[in-house]
Amino acid sequence: MKTVAINGYGTIGKRVADAVAAQDDMKVIGVSKTRPNYEARTAVEEKGYPLYIGIPEREQLFKDAGIEIAGTVEDMIQEADVVVDCTPGSIGPQNLEMYKKAGVKAIYQGGEDHELTGLSFNAISNYDDSYGADYTRVVSCNTTGLTRTLSTIDPIADIKKVRAVMVRRGSDPSEVKKGPINAIVPNPPKVPSHHGPDVKTVMKGIDVTTMALLVPTTLMHQHNIMVEINNDVETEEIVEALEKRSRVIVVSAEEGLGSTAELMEYAKELGRNRNDLYEIPVWRESINVVGNELFYMQAVHQESDVIPENIDAIRALLEMESDNEKSIAKTNKAMGIL
């Protein structure tokens, strides 16, 4: 049983903690917060996670709030085999020095630059690169979504070139400080956006260019993807490959899943924790091969699609499973992923 510390218990951190707790080969030894909010209280009183503080000078604030703390982040990582760092992006470099000093392995999130660790991770495309490594970075939610489907398509279609337009949510559902929103914003207004270069960190040699914009929604991202291919394949071959790929689901607008709102309702019907949709839904009607070009549309639940990737990254760094598909299957079973 491997011990996992989660440094940062926000949107991603609390989901990673619950995903770790669902596995039978790893356990949560602690989570951290920098302020005594409802998430800190829930972690202790509802989840039973030992809570450590990221800013020792704020210890009294936690005591005044009646929230029990187990120590500092420095204390927490001493007991860990690996730390999953879910802190804000600007904190990563200084945390890395702390992890190195403690001699503990660490996994970062997509908000950090690839250069911080020199490794980026996706369970399907490059699991082996991080096997036994000390530090890696799980790529962002959008990069994860692109990589899952493109890695599935490439073996049969032989991808020559990818062009994608990322339609991004304006903020996460709880981020009221970023709203109300009444605009469509090029994000960034230059081409390419950062998403294409990020895909290249986990899919070596792929020719991919992306552009992105923000729209007034909090539910999901949506991708419009155009792929130039070398092989002569039929549309149904692409559909079949995507249907067979775990962590990808082919959905039909004709069945009432024609929007991101309806996809989130579907996640509720599945009975998911926090209504999360870990899989990347691809609209069946959008998949079309025309000559040497493939077109398709997909959605990304930005709060959850990277969570199973973090679990597989733990197994890779700690050399718990050398076969990526076995790790994926184990993670999927524990989390109820399709």
BALOBA-1460 file (C-alpha; in Angstrom, 3 decimals):
// residues 338
<rec num="1" residu="m" x="0.000" y="0.000" z="0.000"/>
<rec num="2" residu="k" x="1.596" y="3.235" z="-1.179"/>
<rec num="3" residu="t" x="1.134" y="6.478" z="0.720"/>
<rec num="4" residu="v" x="-0.039" y="9.594" z="-1.135"/>
<rec num="5" residu="a" x="-0.102" y="13.196" z="0.056"/>
<rec num="6" residu="i" x="-2.213" y="15.781" z="-1.763"/>
<rec num="7" residu="n" x="-0.782" y="19.276" z="-1.517"/>
<rec num="8" residu="g" x="-3.681" y="21.586" z="-2.307"/>
<rec num="9" residu="y" x="-7.293" y="20.580" z="-1.694"/>
<rec num="10" residu="g" x="-9.276" y="22.577" z="-4.240"/>
<rec num="11" residu="t" x="-11.071" y="21.655" z="-7.457"/>
<rec num="12" residu="i" x="-8.481" y="19.059" z="-8.520"/>
<rec num="13" residu="g" x="-6.960" y="18.151" z="-5.171"/>
<rec num="14" residu="k" x="-10.188" y="17.029" z="-3.513"/>
<rec num="15" residu="r" x="-11.046" y="14.885" z="-6.510"/>
<rec num="16" residu="v" x="-7.587" y="13.306" z="-6.558"/>
<rec num="17" residu="a" x="-7.893" y="12.557" z="-2.846"/>
<rec num="18" residu="d" x="-11.184" y="10.719" z="-3.328"/>
<rec num="19" residu="a" x="-9.802" y="8.844" z="-6.340"/>
<rec num="20" residu="v" x="-6.765" y="7.710" z="-4.336"/>
<rec num="21" residu="a" x="-9.031" y="6.627" z="-1.483"/>
<rec num="22" residu="a" x="-11.028" y="4.481" z="-3.940"/>
<rec num="23" residu="q" x="-7.946" y="2.439" z="-4.938"/>
<rec num="24" residu="d" x="-6.894" y="-0.723" z="-3.104"/>
<rec num="25" residu="d" x="-3.159" y="-0.232" z="-3.619"/>
<rec num="26" residu="m" x="-2.713" y="3.319" z="-2.286"/>
<rec num="27" residu="k" x="-4.039" y="5.530" z="0.501"/>
<rec num="28" residu="v" x="-4.339" y="9.203" z="1.399"/>
<rec num="29" residu="i" x="-2.101" y="10.154" z="4.317"/>
<rec num="30" residu="g" x="-2.979" y="13.838" z="4.226"/>
<rec num="31" residu="v" x="-4.291" y="16.839" z="2.330"/>
<rec num="32" residu="s" x="-3.374" y="20.488" z="2.687"/>
<rec num="33" residu="k" x="-5.119" y="23.842" z="2.767"/>
<rec num="34" residu="t" x="-3.892" y="27.402" z="3.241"/>
<rec num="35" residu="r" x="-7.121" y="28.728" z="4.789"/>
<rec num="36" residu="p" x="-9.884" y="27.302" z="6.964"/>
<rec num="37" residu="n" x="-12.773" y="27.273" z="4.497"/>
<rec num="38" residu="y" x="-15.567" y="24.758" z="3.941"/>
<rec num="39" residu="e" x="-13.255" y="22.474" z="1.940"/>
<rec num="40" residu="a" x="-10.864" y="22.247" z="4.872"/>
<rec num="41" residu="r" x="-13.714" y="21.447" z="7.244"/>
<rec num="42" residu="t" x="-15.208" y="18.876" z="4.879"/>
<rec num="43" residu="a" x="-11.845" y="17.163" z="4.408"/>
<rec num="44" residu="v" x="-11.550" y="16.593" z="8.158"/>
<rec num="45" residu="e" x="-15.131" y="16.139" z="9.327"/>
<rec num="46" residu="e" x="-16.736" y="14.387" z="6.358"/>
<rec num="47" residu="k" x="-13.878" y="12.660" z="4.542"/>
<rec num="48" residu="g" x="-11.653" y="11.886" z="7.523"/>
<rec num="49" residu="y" x="-8.474" y="13.072" z="5.802"/>
<rec num="50" residu="p" x="-5.662" y="14.354" z="8.037"/>
<rec num="51" residu="l" x="-5.365" y="18.077" z="7.283"/>
<rec num="52" residu="y" x="-2.050" y="19.893" z="7.063"/>
<rec num="53" residu="i" x="-1.551" y="23.618" z="6.634"/>
<rec num="54" residu="g" x="0.377" y="25.148" z="3.752"/>
<rec num="55" residu="i" x="1.119" y="28.406" z="5.584"/>
<rec num="56" residu="p" x="2.251" y="27.662" z="9.166"/>
<rec num="57" residu="e" x="1.635" y="31.256" z="10.264"/>
<rec num="58" residu="r" x="-2.098" y="30.683" z="9.806"/>
<rec num="59" residu="e" x="-2.329" y="27.876" z="12.355"/>
<rec num="60" residu="q" x="-4.333" y="30.034" z="14.728"/>
<rec num="61" residu="l" x="-6.944" y="30.725" z="12.066"/>
<rec num="62" residu="f" x="-7.644" y="26.987" z="11.816"/>
<rec num="63" residu="k" x="-7.809" y="26.678" z="15.606"/>
<rec num="64" residu="d" x="-10.202" y="29.621" z="15.822"/>
<rec num="65" residu="a" x="-12.400" y="27.922" z="13.199"/>
<rec num="66" residu="g" x="-12.388" y="24.693" z="15.193"/>
<rec num="67" residu="i" x="-10.728" y="22.719" z="12.389"/>
<rec num="68" residu="e" x="-8.229" y="20.128" z="13.560"/>
<rec num="69" residu="i" x="-4.854" y="20.171" z="11.857"/>
<rec num="70" residu="a" x="-2.235" y="17.429" z="11.849"/>
<rec num="71" residu="g" x="0.777" y="19.624" z="11.108"/>
<rec num="72" residu="t" x="2.408" y="21.460" z="8.231"/>
<rec num="73" residu="v" x="2.931" y="20.419" z="4.616"/>
<rec num="74" residu="e" x="6.571" y="19.749" z="5.471"/>
<rec num="75" residu="d" x="5.379" y="17.267" z="8.088"/>
<rec num="76" residu="m" x="2.934" y="15.637" z="5.673"/>
<rec num="77" residu="i" x="5.400" y="14.907" z="2.904"/>
<rec num="78" residu="q" x="7.812" y="13.171" z="5.276"/>
<rec num="79" residu="e" x="5.357" y="10.267" z="5.455"/>
<rec num="80" residu="a" x="4.546" y="10.110" z="1.739"/>
<rec num="81" residu="d" x="5.794" y="7.901" z="-1.080"/>
<rec num="82" residu="v" x="4.556" y="10.522" z="-3.531"/>
<rec num="83" residu="v" x="2.999" y="13.993" z="-3.411"/>
<rec num="84" residu="v" x="0.310" y="15.067" z="-5.858"/>
<rec num="85" residu="d" x="0.776" y="18.821" z="-6.110"/>
<rec num="86" residu="c" x="-2.505" y="20.603" z="-6.789"/>
<rec num="87" residu="t" x="-1.428" y="24.050" z="-5.652"/>
<rec num="88" residu="p" x="-1.732" y="27.188" z="-7.831"/>
<rec num="89" residu="g" x="0.730" y="27.284" z="-10.717"/>
<rec num="90" residu="s" x="2.979" y="29.959" z="-9.260"/>
<rec num="91" residu="i" x="3.776" y="27.805" z="-6.219"/>
<rec num="92" residu="g" x="5.190" y="24.838" z="-8.130"/>
<rec num="93" residu="p" x="8.865" y="25.788" z="-8.384"/>
<rec num="94" residu="q" x="9.290" y="26.516" z="-4.675"/>
<rec num="95" residu="n" x="7.403" y="23.339" z="-3.782"/>
<rec num="96" residu="l" x="9.744" y="21.324" z="-5.991"/>
<rec num="97" residu="e" x="12.692" y="22.429" z="-3.877"/>
<rec num="98" residu="m" x="10.807" y="21.287" z="-0.775"/>
<rec num="99" residu="y" x="10.084" y="17.881" z="-2.338"/>
<rec num="100" residu="k" x="13.683" y="17.430" z="-3.405"/>
<rec num="101" residu="k" x="14.892" y="18.259" z="0.096"/>
<rec num="102" residu="a" x="12.487" y="15.705" z="1.552"/>
<rec num="103" residu="g" x="13.457" y="13.079" z="-1.035"/>
<rec num="104" residu="v" x="9.839" y="12.512" z="-2.088"/>
<rec num="105" residu="k" x="8.497" y="12.021" z="-5.614"/>
<rec num="106" residu="a" x="5.917" y="14.470" z="-6.941"/>
<rec num="107" residu="i" x="3.247" y="14.831" z="-9.607"/>
<rec num="108" residu="y" x="2.266" y="18.274" z="-10.877"/>
<rec num="109" residu="q" x="-0.779" y="19.501" z="-12.791"/>
<rec num="110" residu="g" x="-1.136" y="21.090" z="-16.219"/>
<rec num="111" residu="g" x="-1.031" y="24.607" z="-14.824"/>
<rec num="112" residu="e" x="2.718" y="24.201" z="-14.454"/>
<rec num="113" residu="d" x="5.121" y="24.445" z="-17.369"/>
<rec num="114" residu="h" x="6.522" y="21.247" z="-18.851"/>
<rec num="115" residu="e" x="10.004" y="22.563" z="-18.134"/>
<rec num="116" residu="l" x="9.449" y="22.363" z="-14.365"/>
<rec num="117" residu="t" x="9.715" y="18.569" z="-14.387"/>
<rec num="118" residu="g" x="10.980" y="17.871" z="-17.901"/>
<rec num="119" residu="l" x="8.292" y="15.192" z="-18.166"/>
<rec num="120" residu="s" x="4.605" y="15.337" z="-18.974"/>
<rec num="121" residu="f" x="2.161" y="12.469" z="-18.585"/>
<rec num="122" residu="n" x="-0.813" y="10.899" z="-20.281"/>
<rec num="123" residu="a" x="-1.710" y="7.312" z="-19.389"/>
<rec num="124" residu="i" x="-2.594" y="6.286" z="-22.938"/>
<rec num="125" residu="s" x="0.127" y="7.992" z="-24.956"/>
<rec num="126" residu="n" x="3.340" y="8.020" z="-22.890"/>
<rec num="127" residu="y" x="2.959" y="6.155" z="-19.586"/>
<rec num="128" residu="d" x="6.399" y="4.587" z="-19.945"/>
<rec num="129" residu="d" x="8.201" y="7.942" z="-20.069"/>
<rec num="130" residu="s" x="7.358" y="8.597" z="-16.405"/>
<rec num="131" residu="y" x="7.849" y="5.041" z="-15.156"/>
<rec num="132" residu="g" x="10.190" y="5.205" z="-12.170"/>
<rec num="133" residu="a" x="10.758" y="8.954" z="-12.576"/>
<rec num="134" residu="d" x="10.999" y="11.297" z="-9.608"/>
<rec num="135" residu="y" x="8.766" y="14.048" z="-10.984"/>
<rec num="136" residu="t" x="6.194" y="14.373" z="-13.735"/>
<rec num="137" residu="r" x="3.334" y="16.631" z="-14.784"/>
<rec num="138" residu="v" x="-0.155" y="15.487" z="-15.742"/>
<rec num="139" residu="v" x="-1.100" y="17.611" z="-18.746"/>
<rec num="140" residu="s" x="-4.074" y="19.974" z="-18.642"/>
<rec num="141" residu="c" x="-7.706" y="19.012" z="-19.068"/>
<rec num="142" residu="n" x="-7.794" y="20.179" z="-22.695"/>
<rec num="143" residu="t" x="-4.520" y="18.476" z="-23.551"/>
<rec num="144" residu="t" x="-5.742" y="15.289" z="-21.895"/>
<rec num="145" residu="g" x="-8.890" y="15.389" z="-24.002"/>
<rec num="146" residu="l" x="-7.030" y="15.941" z="-27.249"/>
<rec num="147" residu="t" x="-4.436" y="13.301" z="-26.467"/>
<rec num="148" residu="r" x="-6.942" y="10.580" z="-25.575"/>
<rec num="149" residu="t" x="-8.777" y="10.770" z="-28.874"/>
<rec num="150" residu="l" x="-5.798" y="11.558" z="-31.102"/>
<rec num="151" residu="s" x="-3.785" y="8.694" z="-29.584"/>
<rec num="152" residu="t" x="-6.704" y="6.392" z="-30.354"/>
<rec num="153" residu="i" x="-7.071" y="7.589" z="-33.934"/>
<rec num="154" residu="d" x="-3.397" y="7.722" z="-34.926"/>
<rec num="155" residu="p" x="-2.691" y="3.941" z="-35.071"/>
<rec num="156" residu="i" x="-5.363" y="3.376" z="-37.685"/>
<rec num="157" residu="a" x="-5.423" y="6.704" z="-39.533"/>
<rec num="158" residu="d" x="-1.731" y="7.752" z="-39.382"/>
<rec num="159" residu="i" x="-2.177" y="11.401" z="-38.477"/>
<rec num="160" residu="k" x="-0.391" y="13.893" z="-40.722"/>
<rec num="161" residu="k" x="-1.649" y="17.148" z="-39.254"/>
<rec num="162" residu="v" x="-4.113" y="18.345" z="-36.585"/>
<rec num="163" residu="r" x="-5.905" y="21.679" z="-36.397"/>
<rec num="164" residu="a" x="-8.281" y="22.312" z="-33.502"/>
<rec num="165" residu="v" x="-10.431" y="25.130" z="-32.154"/>
<rec num="166" residu="m" x="-10.858" y="25.032" z="-28.384"/>
<rec num="167" residu="v" x="-14.085" y="26.561" z="-27.078"/>
<rec num="168" residu="r" x="-13.316" y="27.025" z="-23.405"/>
<rec num="169" residu="r" x="-15.565" y="27.619" z="-20.428"/>
<rec num="170" residu="g" x="-15.240" y="31.083" z="-18.930"/>
<rec num="171" residu="s" x="-14.679" y="29.778" z="-15.392"/>
<rec num="172" residu="d" x="-15.331" y="26.779" z="-13.184"/>
<rec num="173" residu="p" x="-18.814" y="26.623" z="-11.613"/>
<rec num="174" residu="s" x="-17.664" y="27.847" z="-8.196"/>
<rec num="175" residu="e" x="-15.493" y="30.707" z="-9.438"/>
<rec num="176" residu="v" x="-17.940" y="33.585" z="-8.933"/>
<rec num="177" residu="k" x="-15.033" y="36.018" z="-8.754"/>
<rec num="178" residu="k" x="-14.676" y="35.594" z="-12.542"/>
<rec num="179" residu="g" x="-18.281" y="36.379" z="-13.377"/>
<rec num="180" residu="p" x="-20.876" y="37.339" z="-14.443"/>
<rec num="181" residu="i" x="-19.660" y="36.846" z="-18.009"/>
<rec num="182" residu="n" x="-21.157" y="38.354" z="-21.155"/>
<rec num="183" residu="a" x="-18.525" y="38.061" z="-23.867"/>
<rec num="184" residu="i" x="-16.668" y="35.769" z="-26.247"/>
<rec num="185" residu="v" x="-12.960" y="36.280" z="-25.702"/>
<rec num="186" residu="p" x="-10.120" y="35.017" z="-27.917"/>
<rec num="187" residu="n" x="-7.908" y="33.211" z="-25.381"/>
<rec num="188" residu="p" x="-5.275" y="34.042" z="-26.443"/>
<rec num="189" residu="p" x="-5.942" y="36.309" z="-29.436"/>
<rec num="190" residu="k" x="-2.841" y="34.892" z="-31.125"/>
<rec num="191" residu="v" x="-2.363" y="31.577" z="-32.931"/>
<rec num="192" residu="p" x="-1.294" y="29.054" z="-31.860"/>
<rec num="193" residu="s" x="-2.663" y="28.723" z="-28.346"/>
<rec num="194" residu="h" x="-0.613" y="26.808" z="-25.772"/>
<rec num="195" residu="h" x="-2.660" y="23.636" z="-26.170"/>
<rec num="196" residu="g" x="-0.918" y="22.386" z="-29.312"/>
<rec num="197" residu="p" x="2.601" y="22.647" z="-27.872"/>
<rec num="198" residu="d" x="1.316" y="20.939" z="-24.732"/>
<rec num="199" residu="v" x="0.035" y="17.967" z="-26.752"/>
<rec num="200" residu="k" x="3.526" y="17.632" z="-28.225"/>
<rec num="201" residu="t" x="4.951" y="16.975" z="-24.748"/>
<rec num="202" residu="v" x="3.045" y="13.671" z="-24.620"/>
<rec num="203" residu="m" x="2.683" y="12.826" z="-28.322"/>
<rec num="204" residu="k" x="6.145" y="13.144" z="-29.826"/>
<rec num="205" residu="g" x="6.375" y="14.339" z="-33.412"/>
<rec num="206" residu="i" x="2.703" y="15.216" z="-33.891"/>
<rec num="207" residu="d" x="1.926" y="18.249" z="-36.048"/>
<rec num="208" residu="v" x="-0.808" y="20.062" z="-34.112"/>
<rec num="209" residu="t" x="-1.897" y="23.686" z="-34.034"/>
<rec num="210" residu="t" x="-4.688" y="25.030" z="-31.860"/>
<rec num="211" residu="m" x="-6.588" y="28.245" z="-31.264"/>
<rec num="212" residu="a" x="-8.886" y="28.967" z="-28.336"/>
<rec num="213" residu="l" x="-11.649" y="31.232" z="-27.123"/>
<rec num="214" residu="l" x="-13.598" y="31.696" z="-23.904"/>
<rec num="215" residu="v" x="-17.393" y="31.628" z="-23.888"/>
<rec num="216" residu="p" x="-20.034" y="32.391" z="-21.216"/>
<rec num="217" residu="t" x="-20.420" y="28.939" z="-19.655"/>
<rec num="218" residu="t" x="-19.035" y="27.132" z="-16.619"/>
<rec num="219" residu="l" x="-19.926" y="23.574" z="-17.583"/>
<rec num="220" residu="m" x="-17.343" y="22.142" z="-20.007"/>
<rec num="221" residu="h" x="-14.872" y="22.859" z="-22.791"/>
<rec num="222" residu="q" x="-15.667" y="21.871" z="-26.375"/>
<rec num="223" residu="h" x="-13.207" y="21.015" z="-29.166"/>
<rec num="224" residu="n" x="-13.673" y="21.206" z="-32.926"/>
<rec num="225" residu="i" x="-10.994" y="19.009" z="-34.463"/>
<rec num="226" residu="m" x="-9.804" y="18.682" z="-38.055"/>
<rec num="227" residu="v" x="-7.261" y="15.949" z="-38.789"/>
<rec num="228" residu="e" x="-5.381" y="15.377" z="-42.022"/>
<rec num="229" residu="i" x="-4.626" y="11.649" z="-42.300"/>
<rec num="230" residu="n" x="-2.361" y="9.467" z="-44.417"/>
<rec num="231" residu="n" x="-4.318" y="6.199" z="-44.364"/>
<rec num="232" residu="d" x="-7.490" y="5.410" z="-46.273"/>
<rec num="233" residu="v" x="-10.010" y="4.756" z="-43.481"/>
<rec num="234" residu="e" x="-13.772" y="4.809" z="-43.238"/>
<rec num="235" residu="t" x="-15.792" y="6.860" z="-40.780"/>
<rec num="236" residu="e" x="-17.073" y="3.723" z="-39.079"/>
<rec num="237" residu="e" x="-13.509" y="2.544" z="-38.420"/>
<rec num="238" residu="i" x="-12.887" y="5.745" z="-36.463"/>
<rec num="239" residu="v" x="-16.153" y="5.345" z="-34.580"/>
<rec num="240" residu="e" x="-15.315" y="1.755" z="-33.685"/>
<rec num="241" residu="a" x="-11.850" y="2.667" z="-32.426"/>
<rec num="242" residu="l" x="-13.220" y="5.447" z="-30.221"/>
<rec num="243" residu="e" x="-15.968" y="3.190" z="-28.878"/>
<rec num="244" residu="k" x="-13.370" y="0.609" z="-27.835"/>
<rec num="245" residu="r" x="-11.117" y="3.154" z="-26.101"/>
<rec num="246" residu="s" x="-11.770" y="3.435" z="-22.367"/>
<rec num="247" residu="r" x="-12.027" y="6.991" z="-21.033"/>
<rec num="248" residu="v" x="-13.634" y="8.008" z="-24.334"/>
<rec num="249" residu="i" x="-17.361" y="7.679" z="-25.009"/>
<rec num="250" residu="v" x="-19.173" y="8.162" z="-28.292"/>
<rec num="251" residu="v" x="-22.450" y="9.973" z="-27.620"/>
<rec num="252" residu="s" x="-25.393" y="10.823" z="-29.832"/>
<rec num="253" residu="a" x="-27.159" y="14.165" z="-30.067"/>
<rec num="254" residu="e" x="-30.198" y="12.264" z="-31.342"/>
<rec num="255" residu="e" x="-30.452" y="10.573" z="-27.934"/>
<rec num="256" residu="g" x="-30.626" y="13.894" z="-26.131"/>
<rec num="257" residu="l" x="-26.912" y="14.464" z="-25.595"/>
<rec num="258" residu="g" x="-26.542" y="17.350" z="-27.995"/>
<rec num="259" residu="s" x="-24.986" y="19.879" z="-25.645"/>
<rec num="260" residu="t" x="-22.581" y="20.208" z="-22.740"/>
<rec num="261" residu="a" x="-25.525" y="20.861" z="-20.412"/>
<rec num="262" residu="e" x="-27.069" y="17.534" z="-21.372"/>
<rec num="263" residu="l" x="-23.719" y="15.770" z="-20.960"/>
<rec num="264" residu="m" x="-23.498" y="17.083" z="-17.405"/>
<rec num="265" residu="e" x="-27.012" y="15.815" z="-16.795"/>
<rec num="266" residu="y" x="-25.868" y="12.431" z="-18.121"/>
<rec num="267" residu="a" x="-23.050" y="12.403" z="-15.551"/>
<rec num="268" residu="k" x="-25.675" y="12.947" z="-12.860"/>
<rec num="269" residu="e" x="-27.668" y="10.004" z="-14.192"/>
<rec num="270" residu="l" x="-24.544" y="7.855" z="-13.940"/>
<rec num="271" residu="g" x="-24.498" y="8.656" z="-10.227"/>
<rec num="272" residu="r" x="-20.989" y="10.063" z="-10.348"/>
<rec num="273" residu="n" x="-19.249" y="11.623" z="-7.381"/>
<rec num="274" residu="r" x="-19.661" y="15.411" z="-7.778"/>
<rec num="275" residu="n" x="-21.423" y="14.679" z="-11.106"/>
<rec num="276" residu="d" x="-18.004" y="14.227" z="-12.725"/>
<rec num="277" residu="l" x="-17.560" y="13.008" z="-16.296"/>
<rec num="278" residu="y" x="-14.052" y="11.551" z="-16.447"/>
<rec num="279" residu="e" x="-14.478" y="10.307" z="-20.005"/>
<rec num="280" residu="i" x="-14.118" y="12.430" z="-23.162"/>
<rec num="281" residu="p" x="-17.474" y="12.419" z="-24.977"/>
<rec num="282" residu="v" x="-17.256" y="12.553" z="-28.782"/>
<rec num="283" residu="w" x="-20.394" y="13.343" z="-30.755"/>
<rec num="284" residu="r" x="-21.161" y="10.465" z="-33.105"/>
<rec num="285" residu="e" x="-22.799" y="12.745" z="-35.663"/>
<rec num="286" residu="s" x="-19.664" y="14.907" z="-35.895"/>
<rec num="287" residu="i" x="-17.287" y="12.081" z="-36.826"/>
<rec num="288" residu="n" x="-16.787" y="12.202" z="-40.575"/>
<rec num="289" residu="v" x="-13.997" y="11.235" z="-42.957"/>
<rec num="290" residu="v" x="-13.946" y="13.284" z="-46.157"/>
<rec num="291" residu="g" x="-11.113" y="12.276" z="-48.465"/>
<rec num="292" residu="n" x="-7.938" y="12.514" z="-46.428"/>
<rec num="293" residu="e" x="-9.529" y="14.608" z="-43.674"/>
<rec num="294" residu="l" x="-11.240" y="13.551" z="-40.465"/>
<rec num="295" residu="f" x="-13.561" y="15.869" z="-38.579"/>
<rec num="296" residu="y" x="-15.016" y="15.415" z="-35.114"/>
<rec num="297" residu="m" x="-16.252" y="17.321" z="-32.050"/>
<rec num="298" residu="q" x="-15.721" y="16.450" z="-28.418"/>
<rec num="299" residu="a" x="-16.263" y="17.884" z="-24.958"/>
<rec num="300" residu="v" x="-14.093" y="18.001" z="-21.844"/>
<rec num="301" residu="h" x="-15.245" y="18.168" z="-18.246"/>
<rec num="302" residu="q" x="-12.460" y="20.407" z="-17.034"/>
<rec num="303" residu="e" x="-12.901" y="19.539" z="-13.354"/>
<rec num="304" residu="s" x="-12.481" y="15.792" z="-13.693"/>
<rec num="305" residu="d" x="-10.922" y="14.322" z="-16.852"/>
<rec num="306" residu="v" x="-7.371" y="14.574" z="-15.443"/>
<rec num="307" residu="i" x="-8.224" y="12.796" z="-12.180"/>
<rec num="308" residu="p" x="-7.725" y="9.180" z="-13.386"/>
<rec num="309" residu="e" x="-4.518" y="10.317" z="-15.104"/>
<rec num="310" residu="n" x="-3.150" y="11.364" z="-11.711"/>
<rec num="311" residu="i" x="-3.860" y="7.897" z="-10.327"/>
<rec num="312" residu="d" x="-2.024" y="6.234" z="-13.208"/>
<rec num="313" residu="a" x="0.847" y="8.705" z="-12.808"/>
<rec num="314" residu="i" x="1.187" y="7.573" z="-9.187"/>
<rec num="315" residu="r" x="1.516" y="3.960" z="-10.316"/>
<rec num="316" residu="a" x="4.048" y="4.926" z="-12.974"/>
<rec num="317" residu="l" x="6.314" y="6.968" z="-10.684"/>
<rec num="318" residu="l" x="6.197" y="4.388" z="-7.902"/>
<rec num="319" residu="e" x="6.659" y="1.473" z="-10.345"/>
<rec num="320" residu="m" x="3.475" y="-0.153" z="-9.093"/>
<rec num="321" residu="e" x="2.417" y="-1.296" z="-12.578"/>
<rec num="322" residu="s" x="4.584" y="-1.419" z="-15.695"/>
<rec num="323" residu="d" x="1.708" y="-1.960" z="-18.141"/>
<rec num="324" residu="n" x="-0.276" y="1.216" z="-18.793"/>
<rec num="325" residu="e" x="-3.446" y="-0.587" z="-19.864"/>
<rec num="326" residu="k" x="-3.461" y="-2.653" z="-16.668"/>
<rec num="327" residu="s" x="-3.112" y="0.509" z="-14.609"/>
<rec num="328" residu="i" x="-5.858" y="2.210" z="-16.619"/>
<rec num="329" residu="a" x="-8.181" y="-0.768" z="-16.124"/>
<rec num="330" residu="k" x="-7.516" y="-0.863" z="-12.378"/>
<rec num="331" residu="t" x="-8.122" y="2.858" z="-11.995"/>
<rec num="332" residu="n" x="-11.248" y="2.723" z="-14.145"/>
<rec num="333" residu="k" x="-12.755" y="-0.132" z="-12.136"/>
<rec num="334" residu="a" x="-12.204" y="1.602" z="-8.820"/>
<rec num="335" residu="m" x="-13.671" y="4.886" z="-10.098"/>
<rec num="336" residu="g" x="-16.517" y="3.446" z="-12.169"/>
<rec num="337" residu="i" x="-15.151" y="4.838" z="-15.432"/>
<rec num="338" residu="l" x="-16.488" y="3.612" z="-18.771"/>
